[in-house]
């Protein structure tokens, strides 16, 4: 194409010389100006053709240094995670209500106090039961004394068996009455059922506490047994197992902790098609709060010496995934296309199963500007 064009240029110049020779009567300056204009036009056409040829000749195309960035790929740890949103849950959390309604006479704890099992938290008015209990105590003492005397007489074959049974029945009746009164008193006293911290308190001295109240009198939370619970899709049932390594991310705290899956529910919820998984929070739990949002990142795939590339470096055309690598040939760096077999991808990175080798120089910036065989500098 180029040689044909040059032939046409020489032909034109030959014609111009003939015309110039045959026009002796014509003003020579005008002839010269006309030839210069034609020569300039031919020069522009030559430059345009040379530019077109350069674009199609990949063996002579060179990419600017500023357009190319090469990354030497090395084996590294690659992990694939199953990300599921969950919440912090306390293994022991109790909402307490009084068992019987009554007026509050004592509140012995406040929010934030640590309590132990059996510790009295509050009391309601139980005077009526206490008075009845006190009045029965002398009667029980007398009944026991009469029963003991009757038992001694019976042992000496004195008196009747009926008198002995009546004395015994009287003692048992009074003991049962007193036991019922003590139970009624206990139902007017609120005691901590677990060790923990008073997280919420609503009752005050003088108010009428009801067993039917919508608001709990106390909420006790044991922060020593916090865990993260998450609902995971049924499709991951075969991948999530007890003992799986887990990273727990707390977005509001900007914190990440390592843990393991401590519990996996075996039954799939028929409505949501999910199952529950739990992971314990060990160590200092002071900064965590029940119902805090957490992201459970379960590791379901891990390879220690994987070759990994950013997803945006890999090009795909007609279902073929490839990258360009810089290869030294005859003293020059040449871009060469490499077809890839890809594995898992996570968080913007992709595992390369085959197609690359350690230490390959992958073009990671400017890869869209090169083709196979392009000369590159970096």
NORMO-V721393 format. One record per backbone hydrogen bond with DSSP energy under -1.0 kcal/mol. NH is the residue of the N-H (numbers start at 1). CO is the residue of the C=O. E is the energy in kcal/mol with one decimal. If there is no record, write none. Layout:
# NORMO-V721393
nh:co:e
NH:CO:E
NH:CO:E
This chain:
# NORMO-V721393
nh:co:e
5:1:-1.6
6:2:-2.0
7:3:-2.2
8:4:-2.0
9:5:-1.8
10:6:-2.3
11:7:-2.2
12:8:-2.1
13:9:-2.2
14:10:-2.2
15:11:-2.3
16:12:-2.5
17:13:-2.0
18:14:-1.9
19:15:-2.8
20:16:-2.6
21:17:-2.3
22:18:-2.2
26:23:-1.1
31:27:-1.7
32:28:-2.4
33:29:-2.3
34:30:-2.1
35:31:-2.3
36:32:-2.3
37:33:-1.9
38:34:-1.9
39:35:-2.4
40:36:-2.2
41:37:-1.9
42:38:-2.0
43:39:-2.1
44:40:-2.0
45:41:-1.7
46:42:-2.2
47:43:-2.2
48:44:-2.0
49:45:-2.0
50:46:-2.3
51:47:-2.0
52:48:-1.9
53:49:-2.3
54:50:-2.0
55:51:-1.6
56:52:-1.2
57:53:-1.0
58:56:-1.1
60:57:-1.4
63:375:-1.6
67:64:-1.1
68:65:-1.3
69:365:-1.8
71:362:-2.9
73:360:-2.7
76:306:-2.6
78:303:-2.9
80:301:-2.8
82:298:-2.7
84:296:-2.2
86:294:-3.7
87:229:-2.1
88:292:-2.3
89:227:-3.8
91:225:-1.5
94:220:-2.8
96:218:-3.6
102:209:-2.2
104:207:-2.8
105:123:-2.6
106:123:-2.0
108:121:-2.8
112:198:-3.5
113:110:-2.0
115:196:-2.7
118:192:-3.6
119:116:-2.2
121:190:-3.6
122:190:-1.2
123:106:-2.3
124:188:-2.8
125:103:-2.8
130:126:-2.0
131:127:-2.7
132:128:-1.7
133:129:-2.2
134:130:-2.4
135:131:-2.1
136:132:-1.4
137:133:-1.1
140:136:-2.4
141:137:-2.1
142:138:-2.4
143:139:-2.5
144:140:-2.3
145:141:-1.8
146:142:-2.4
147:143:-2.2
148:144:-2.5
149:145:-2.1
150:146:-2.4
151:147:-2.3
152:148:-2.0
153:149:-2.3
154:150:-2.3
155:151:-2.1
156:152:-1.1
157:154:-1.6
158:153:-3.4
164:160:-1.3
165:161:-2.4
166:162:-2.4
167:163:-2.0
168:164:-2.1
169:165:-2.6
170:166:-2.1
171:167:-1.7
172:168:-2.3
173:169:-2.5
174:170:-2.1
175:171:-2.3
176:172:-2.1
177:173:-2.1
178:174:-2.3
179:175:-2.2
180:176:-2.2
181:177:-2.1
182:178:-2.3
183:179:-2.1
184:180:-2.1
185:181:-2.2
186:182:-2.5
187:183:-1.9
188:185:-1.4
189:186:-1.7
190:122:-2.7
192:119:-2.6
196:115:-2.1
197:221:-2.3
198:113:-2.9
199:219:-3.0
200:219:-1.3
202:217:-2.3
206:104:-2.7
207:204:-1.6
209:102:-2.9
213:210:-1.1
217:96:-2.3
218:96:-1.3
219:200:-2.3
220:94:-2.7
221:197:-2.3
222:92:-2.9
227:89:-2.4
228:279:-2.8
229:87:-2.6
230:277:-2.1
232:275:-3.1
234:273:-2.1
236:233:-2.0
237:234:-2.0
239:236:-1.4
240:236:-1.6
243:261:-2.5
244:241:-2.1
246:259:-2.6
247:297:-2.4
248:257:-3.2
249:295:-2.5
250:255:-2.9
254:250:-1.4
255:250:-1.5
257:248:-2.2
259:246:-2.8
261:244:-2.2
262:278:-2.4
263:278:-1.5
265:276:-3.3
269:274:-3.2
273:269:-2.2
275:232:-2.1
277:230:-2.4
278:263:-2.6
279:228:-1.8
281:226:-2.4
288:285:-1.1
291:88:-4.1
292:289:-2.1
294:86:-2.2
295:249:-3.0
296:84:-3.3
297:247:-2.7
298:82:-2.3
299:245:-2.3
300:80:-1.9
301:80:-1.3
303:78:-2.4
306:76:-2.1
309:350:-2.4
311:348:-2.5
313:310:-1.6
315:322:-2.7
317:320:-2.4
320:317:-1.7
322:315:-2.7
323:338:-1.9
325:336:-2.6
326:361:-2.9
327:334:-3.1
329:332:-3.5
332:329:-1.9
334:327:-3.4
335:374:-3.0
336:325:-2.8
338:323:-3.0
340:321:-3.0
341:354:-2.5
343:351:-3.1
346:349:-2.5
349:346:-1.7
350:309:-2.9
351:344:-2.9
352:307:-3.2
353:341:-2.5
354:341:-1.5
359:73:-3.4
360:357:-2.0
362:71:-2.5
363:324:-3.1
364:69:-2.5
365:69:-1.5
369:366:-1.6
373:335:-3.7
374:371:-2.3
375:61:-1.8
376:333:-2.9
